[in-house]
């Protein structure tokens, strides 16, 4: 019988700056006005009774009149912050929450989307700054990196190669887009970390299903440019067919991964207490709920408060799901992620006595609880 292995602790963190839509309305009024006009044109087109729509389109339509597409706030790096500062803070928080010493960590897996240099990733730099003595390596599968890293860590602990694996994931999209580009409205920054260790019998990861997403290659791409100071920097861009590629695969991918994972785990979707979907758009949780035919109360959508933070999304949603009491020890949890030009993944786990790191950016949780910022996906 396989050893019970899974998430022992989980922590999340965000940068200092909370940027609301008013920032762009005040600083770039013409940009916003132009986007509003385009939004109304798209809404008019979408409401054409003769237009062919998909499930993705139908969930998106309520947001078309909003140029910010459901984003209300996003957390943005300050000038004295970086992917490394976020990773270091959240990594120590996850270790402390697990009631471990740094000497107890015997492997660290790091995903930095994107690292502080074009190459290599942050792993060696981070392990040195933290004073850890364990090996550390970089692992990247775009926005599915957290679940790919969880499967990797789980397998390594199962074999006995390592006892405690620290997984650290960061996303700093704000550094890859110019603030006068409307794409910046949908991007945020953040980091999450979790410790993977042996748990009580029957707890932890039960099954994972991962598939490739080659059909979305080219939906987004990164290009190397030179900034005004002559320094190289990466910039993220939409591909020409991004909309069609994402619309055409969303339902297909979530069904394939979730059905494969629950079947391998020997459970059904009805048995799952909480679903942690990554939410790269305001309507993505709705799309997943619809595709799977589940109750919306069994998931969470923090997109209005944090926008798209890529591979950190499933960690944040699991963390806040636990904070809000949507998941408790021995509940079944399904996490799903979709990464363009990489993988889509679903993991079924029986939640253990997962220790949570300190509550960061309290407004995220408070706004959700008190409805100070409406969750448009409700």
Buried (B, 14 or more C-beta within 10 A) or exposed (E): EEEBBBBBBBBBBBBEBBBBBEBBBEEBEEBBEEBBEEBEEBBEEBEEEEEEBBBBBBBBBBBBBBBBBBBBBBBBBEEEBBBBBBBBBBBBBBBBBBEBEBEBBBBBBBBBBBBBEEEEBBBBBBBEBBEBEBEBBBBBBBBBBBBBBBBBBBBBBBEEEBBBBBBBBBBBBBBBBEBEBBBBBBBBBBBBBBBBBBBEEEBBBBBBBBBBBEBBBBBBBEEEEEEEEEEEBEBBBEBEEBBEBBBBBBBEBBBBBBBBBBEBBEBEBEEBBBBBBBBBBBBBBBBBBBBBEBEBEBBBBBBBBBBBBBBBBBBBBBBBBBBEEBBEEEBBBBBBBBBBBBBBBBBBBBBBEBBBBEBBBEBBBEBBEEEEBEBBBE
